[in-house]
Amino acid sequence: MASHTDLVQQPLPFNGTLGVYVGNGDSLHISHVGNSSIHLGTKSLSLNDILVVPQLKENLVSIAKLTKDNNCVFACFPWGYVIKDLATGVILLKGPVKDNLYPIPAHALSTSLRKFSCNNATFVAHTTKAAPCSTWHRRLGHPGSKILQQLATDKLICTSDKFSSMMFCDACQAGKSKHLPFHLSSRISTRVLELVHCDIWGPSPTVTTSGYPYYIIFVDDYNRYCWLYPMRRRSDSLACFTNFKNMGENQFNQRLQLFQCDGAKELVEGIFRSFLDANGISLRVSCPHTSQ
Ligand SMILES: [Zn+2]
């Protein structure tokens, strides 16, 4: 028995004279009759001939009808209940006991039933209380706003406030960020070639058409201009740097003063280091994992 036609599929008006008799002898009017089902993964339990009785406060399932229509056994225990297939003995559904009733879990109900359980909170015992969007976001393991909105649209969750795609969550910000934001540097370059940042990238999974798997990049700290040189080997770094230094110093009529890199061996050791020292260029190595 159900209290609303939303709970049944294709409800047909009931024109008979029969009613549902309750404890105090009153007869409750039956408005419609229809069917529904309880989903169990690949199988489902049929709920046939559901009587729609608008005056009902709770929706009730007849155990006799359920077991007969589905050839199953309904076993009650102090902790809950189990529905087993009579032919195979396979457990079809397990549920708890609550307030001396055996509620059917919401996930087992068909979509129309779930919708109703959310709106009315009375279907066979599953209740869902309205909560703010932010609470649902935390309860469901911090899903994205699209997922949350879809759940709200499908009436699978009841939200007490208006949905906002710009909802801010501290935990998400911290959890989905790779690292904390960097503070702005107070150091400002006053001229071209005062400080040059350098990095080597590669090997590339796809070699260029000219056969270069690496590149070295030089970034001027003053105006952020970038110079990029393709390389066949990492050991070509010094030749590229020499080209860049000669070109830059000649074009801008300024001496390169500071050279900053991430500590790559080719840039801080051997002949590269000797070249920097010989030309009076100071080497600065940035802290690990702080490319900014
Ligand atoms: Zn979050």
Boltz pocket constraint, residues with backbone or C-beta under 6 A from the ligand:
constraints:
  - pocket:
      binder: B
      contacts: [[A, 137], [A, 138], [A, 142], [A, 143], [A, 169], [A, 170], [A, 171], [A, 172], [A, 173]]
      max_distance: 6.0
